Amino acid sequence: IGTLYRAPSPEAGNYVEIGSEVGPDTVVCLIEAMKVMNEIKADVSGEVIAVLIETGTPVQYGEPLFHVKAG
């Protein structure tokens, strides 16, 4: 459905890394679909414990992108 990007630009750092604390409104990545960049928010609170997808990887609806331990 789209392509995942972990940072807002090639020169910028990733939105989140393993160990990052996130909240429901924290942007964790971008997904480009049909030339539109869509911000993806965590929708949960906790600590990122795994990054499952890397920049440039195609993704589909419902595919897990990160694992977050509830905090």
N, C-alpha and C positions, 0 to 999 in steps of 0.2 A: 504494500500500500504506500510506503514512503521510505525515506532514507533517514537514519538517525544521526544526529550530530551532538556530541557531548559538550561542545563549547559554542559560544555565540559567534566566533570567527576563528579562522585558523591560527591567528596570533594570540588569542585569548586562552586563559586557563579553562579547564572543565568546570561546568556548573557544580558538580558534586564529585567526591571521591569516596572511597571506602573510609569510614570513620566520620563522614560529614553528618551533622545533625540537620534534619529536614522537618518542615511543618507542612500542613496541607497546601499552603500557597507557595511553597518553594519550587522554583523552576529547576528541574533536574536535567532536561535536555531539550533539543529541538527535533521535530520531525518535518522534513520537507516532503510535501505531497502536491503534485501538480504545480510546482514552482512557488508554492506558498509555504512559509516557515511557520510552524505551529509550536508554541511553547507548551511543553508537557510539565504539569505540576505533580508533586508527590502524592497529593490527596490523603496522606497519612502523616503522623508524627513519629519520629524515631531516628535511629542511626542507620546509615547505609552500611550494610555488611557484605554486599556483593554487587559487582557491576557485571551484567550478563551480556551486554551488547556493546560493541566498540563503534567509534565514529566511522561513517561510510557504509554501515551494514544496513541492508534492506530489512524492514520490519513489517509486521502485519497486525491487524486489530487483535487485541487480547494477548499478545505476546509479552511475557514478562521481560522487563528491562533491567530492573534493580531488585535486590532483596533488602527490605528495611526491617530492622528489629524494633518493635514497639518500645517506646521509651516513656 
